[in-house]
């Protein structure tokens, strides 16, 4: 008997000591049950696909990094979100690297703290907005693919002032506006691809409301129900290097409350695909500089300056092959050249070599 005990002890001493599992070694807490509530700051990792839970995961604290680890979270078609963030107070909330399916709003953020980061997600089949961010003071939505949303693709709203970046996302087949931000300053909407919003009035590709010092740049927008890029109350903004094709109404529209902004080097064609008379660039704002845009083959005019505009300056734009539906009377000097261009606003002036068409300077 003593010999057997010694043999067992000897064998135990010679066995290798196994390292802890990877998530423990990295200091991350595993999440494997639907309906999990994360109430303690820290780093978490999802270790299996999760279905149901309503919400599937809820985050109630700041300073949380949740790695979906390539897994799929599926709310199962219930009205609740897949991931709900209700964290109060300060602290980052980071959600990344996974797939979210079939929630009411697949990601619903109601009090995320100082900074919210959503990165490298795939979101499909939401009943409402795919991502709904309310009152996040600082947010980043980056490299997210959204398809078949029952409302907006990305919606940012709430009364709190907001700053953030929405960049390099793909948003396709939404029943409402693909990317919409209501209120904020220093917001960048950059390098996104938007396609196929439902063919209904009010369904824009990209829409910003009451945004100051905001940047809309290098986005590609195609086949929208209403205007491709809709800007209400844009102040001290910059709209440049965007490509808009087959917008339902106007390609790019600046409303009467917008002012003091630059519209530069955009390419717009095929506007008015849903409502005839859509212009490539329709400006109803004041003190806008318009330069270097290509505005061809639109249902309305390529460039239209409304009767309410004042002190617009424009140069080196091209507008050719536009149908000119509803552009008249264009009676204010310079009247420009219907059907490709039309000016009805007092005090607007040109510079450079406009090809809309016409002589080099007029």
N, C-alpha and C positions, 0 to 999 in steps of 0.2 A: 504493500500500500504506500509506504513512504517513497519507494522508487517511482510509483505512478505520479504522486504529487510533485515530486521534483521534476519529472519529465514535463508535466503540464506547465509548471512555473517557467522552466527553461524555454518551452515553446512560446509562451506569452512574451517573454523578454526578447525573443528573436523576431516577432512579427513587426512589420513596418507600422509606424504611426501615421494614420491617414490624415491629410489636411482637412480643415473645415470646409464645408460646401462654399461655392464661390460667392454667393450673395452674403454669407456671413463674413468671409474674408474681406469683402469690399465694404462692410459695414452697412449693407442694405437690408431692410426688412422685407421678407417675402409677402406677397399678397396673392392669395389663391382662392378666395371665396367671393362670389357675387354678393353685393350688399355691404361690402367692407366700408367702414368709416375710419378715415385717417385723421386722428385728433392730436397727434404728437409730432412736432417738427422732426425731420430726418429724411433719409434717402430710402426709397421703397422701390421694389421691383416686382412686376407681375410674373408669376411663374407658370401660369396655365391660361388657356382660353376661358373666358368667363361669360356666362349667359344669364340674363335676368338680373334681379336685384333691386331695380327701380328706386333710386339710381344704382347702377352697377358699382360705382365707387363714389364716395362723398369725401371731400377734403374740407375740414373745418378749422384748419390752422394755417398760418404762414410758415415760411422756411421749409417747404416740402419739395423734393424732387421725386417725381413718379415716372419711372422707366417702364413703359409697357412691354419692353423686351421683345418686340415683334409679335406679340400676342394680339388676339382679337377679343374685344369687349362688345358684346351684343346685348342690347336691352330687350330684345325679343319683341319689339313693336309696341311696347308700353308707352304711355305718355310721358314718363319720367325721363330725365337726361341719362346718357350713358355715364358721363363724368360730371358731377356737380361740385363746384368750388364755392363754398360759403365762408371762406376764411376771413376773419376779422383782424384788424390791426395791421402791423407792418410785417414784412417778410416776403421773400420771393415764393411764387408757386410755379414750378416748371413741370410740364407734361410733354412727353416725347416718345417717338419710335413705336408706333403701334397702329391698330385699326379699330375704328369705332363705328358701330352699325346700329341702325333701327331704333334710335331713341326719339323722344319728343323733340328735344334739342340735344344733339349728340354731345356737345360741350356747353354747359351753362355756367357762366361766371357771374356771381352777384356781389362779391366783396373780396377781391383777390389780394389786397394788401398793396405793397409798394410796386411790385413788378410781377408781371405775368408773362410767361414764355410758353408758346405752343410751337413745337417743331417736329417735322418729319412724321406727320400723321396722315392716315387715309381715313376719310369720313364718307359714309354712304348711307342713303336711305333714311334721312331724318324727317320726322313729321313736321317740325318747325324749322327754325334756323339751324344750320349745321353747327355753327359756332356763334354763341351770343355772349358778348362781353358787356357787362353793365358797370359803369363807374370805375373802370380800371384806370388809375392815373398814369401808369406806364405799362405798355404792352408790346409784345412782339408776336406776330403770327407769321411763321416762315416755313416754306417748303411743305405746305399742306395740300393734299389733293382732295377735292370735294366734288361729289357727283350726286345727282338726284335728290336735292334738298327740297322739302315741302314749302319752304319760305326762302329767306335770304341764305346765301352761302356763308358770308361773314357779316355779322351785324354788331356794331359798336355804338352804344348809346348810353343814356343816363345823364342826369344834370351836372355831374362832376366834370370839371375840366380834364381833358385827356391829352396825353402825348403818347405816340407809339409809331410802330412800323408794321406795315403789311407788305410782305415781299416774297416774290418767287413762288406764289401759290397758283394752283390750277383749280378753277371753279367752273363747273360745267353742269348744264341742265338744272337750273334752279327755277322755282315757281315764283320767286320775287327777285329783287335786285341782287346781283351776285356778290358785290362788296359794297357795304353801306356804312358810313361813319357819320354820326350826328353829333356835332360839337367837338371842339378841341383846338389845340395849337401844336405846331411843329410835328404834324403827322405826315409820314411818308407812305404813299401807296406806289410801290415800285416793282417793276418786272413781274407783274402778274399776268396770267393768261385766263381770259374770261370768254365763255362761249355758251350760247343757247339759253338765255333767259326766256321764260314763257312769253309768247307774243301778245302781251297785254299792256295797256298804258300804265306807266309807273314802274315797270320792270326794267331798270337800267342795268348797264354793265357795271359801272363804277359810279357811286353817288356820294358826294361830300356835302354836308349841310353845316353852315356856320363854322367854317374852318379858317383859321388865321395862320399865316406863315407855313402853309402846307404845300407838299410836293406831290404831283401826280406825274410820274415819269416812266417811260419805257414799258408801258403796259400794252398788251395785245387784246383787243376786244372785238368779238365777232358775233353777229346774229343775236341781237337783243330785242326785247319787246318794245322798248322805248329808246331814249337817247343812249348812245354808247357810253359817254362820260358826261354826267350831269353835275353841275357845280352851282350850288346855292349859297350865297354869302361867302364866297371865297375872297379873302382879303390878303394882300401881300403874298400871293401864291405864285406857283410856277407850274405850267402844264407843258411838258416838252417830250418829244421823241416817242409819242404814243402812236399806235396804229389801230385804226378803227374801221371795220368793214361791215356792211350790211346792218347798220343800226336801224331799229324800227322807226325812229323819228330822226332827230338831228344826230350827227356824229359826235360833236362836242358842243355843249350848251353852257353858257355863263348867264345866270339870271340877273335881274335888275339890282339885287342887293350885293352883287360881286363888284370888286373894284381893285385898281392898283396892282395888277398882276401881269405876268408874261405868258404868252402862248407862242411856243417856239417849236418849229421843225416837226410838226405832227403830220401824219399821212391819213387822210380820211376819204373813203369812197363808198358808193352804194348805199348812202343814207336814205331813209324813207322807205325801207323795205316793208314796213307794216302800215305806216301812215304817210301817204304821198305828200310831198312838200318838205321832207326832211332835208335840211341843209348840211353841208359838210361841217362848217363852223358857224354857229349862230351866236352872236354876241349881243346881249341886252344889258350890258354893264358899262361902267365908266372907267376912263383912264387905264385902258388895257393896251399893251403893246403886242402886236401880232406880226410875227416875222417867220419867213422861211417855211410856211406850211404848204402842203400839196393837197388840194381839195377838188378832186376830179370825180365825174360820173355820179353825182348825187341827184336825187329826185328834185330837190329845190335848188337853191343857189349853192355854189361852192363856198362863198363867203357872204354872210348877211349881217349887216350892222343895223339894228332896229332903230326906230324913231326915238327911243329913250336913251340912246347912247350919246355920250359927249367925250371929247378929248381922247378919242381912240387914235393911235398911230399905227400904221401898218406898212410893211414893205417886203419886197422879195418873196411874195406869195405866188403860187400858181393855182389857177382855177380854170379847168377846161372840161368840156364835154358834159356840163351839168344841164339837166332838163329845165330848171327854172320854174317849177310848179309853184304858184302863189308868191312870187317874189316881188311883184309890183307894189307901188309905182316907182320907187327908187328916184325920188324927185329932188333930193337935197344934194347940192354940190359938195364933193365930187359924187356924181350919181353912180359911178363905176359902170359896169357893163353887163346888164342882164342879158341872158339868163345866168351867166356864170358868177356874177357878183352884184351886190346891191347895197347902197348906203342910204339910209333915211335919217341919220342922226346929225344934228348940227355940231360944228366944231371939230369934226374928225379930219385927220390929215394923213397924207401918204409920204413915203420916202422910198428911195431905192428903186429897183427894177421890178415892179409888180407885173406879173403875167396873168392877168385875170379877166380878159386880155386887155391890152391897152398900150399906150406909149410908155416909155420907161418911167416918167414921173408925171403925175397929174394932180 
